[in-house]
Amino acid sequence: MQPIKKSSKLEAGLKSTNRFLDNQLDYSNLNFTTGSYENNQLYSDHFIYKELIPAVYGMFTSKYKKLDFNFGLRAEQTFSTIESETMNETYKMITSFSQCIFQVSVVSKQ
C-alpha cells in the first residue's frame, strides 16, 4: 500500500498458486463366487492433476469532500493439466477471470 496524498492511496499485489496432485483411483467389484473384491481396470485410473494460477490486482482509494472513491482491477488465469497414465491421455485447459470495481460513497459526518 502506497499513500499518494493525505486522502489517497494505491495498493497492488501479486499471488500465485501451484498445485500438483498424484491420484490413484482403484475401483473394485465383489466377486460373489469367491467372496473377494477384484480390481476393475475399466473404472480404475492413475491420473496427475497440475494447476497454476497467477493473479494480479490493483486498488486506488481516494476522498474528495464528502465522497469516497474506490477503483480496482483484478485478473487471474488458470492453467490446468490432467494426465491419465492408465489411458495415456492428457487434457489441458486455460481459463481466465477478470474483475473491475468502481464504488462511490457519500460520507456524512455527525
PESUL-V541498 format. One record per residue. RES is the residue in one letter. PHI is phi in whole degrees, 0 to 359 (NA if undefined). Layout:
BEGIN
res->(RES;RES)
phi->(PHI;PHI)
END
This chain:
BEGIN
res->(M;Q;P;I;K;K;S;S;K;L;E;A;G;L;K;S;T;N;R;F;L;D;N;Q;L;D;Y;S;N;L;N;F;T;T;G;S;Y;E;N;N;Q;L;Y;S;D;H;F;I;Y;K;E;L;I;P;A;V;Y;G;M;F;T;S;K;Y;K;K;L;D;F;N;F;G;L;R;A;E;Q;T;F;S;T;I;E;S;E;T;M;N;E;T;Y;K;M;I;T;S;F;S;Q;C;I;F;Q;V;S;V;V;S;K;Q)
phi->(NA;231;293;258;229;298;250;226;210;238;233;212;195;231;209;218;239;231;239;221;236;254;243;243;251;251;248;234;244;279;272;292;289;267;78;242;273;238;297;256;293;295;252;275;201;243;227;241;247;238;215;232;232;274;218;218;214;212;219;245;234;209;231;218;53;260;247;251;243;227;225;218;230;216;215;211;223;245;248;240;225;241;247;266;287;291;267;56;230;230;240;238;225;230;233;234;219;220;212;235;236;224;222;233;232;264;257;249;264;248)
END
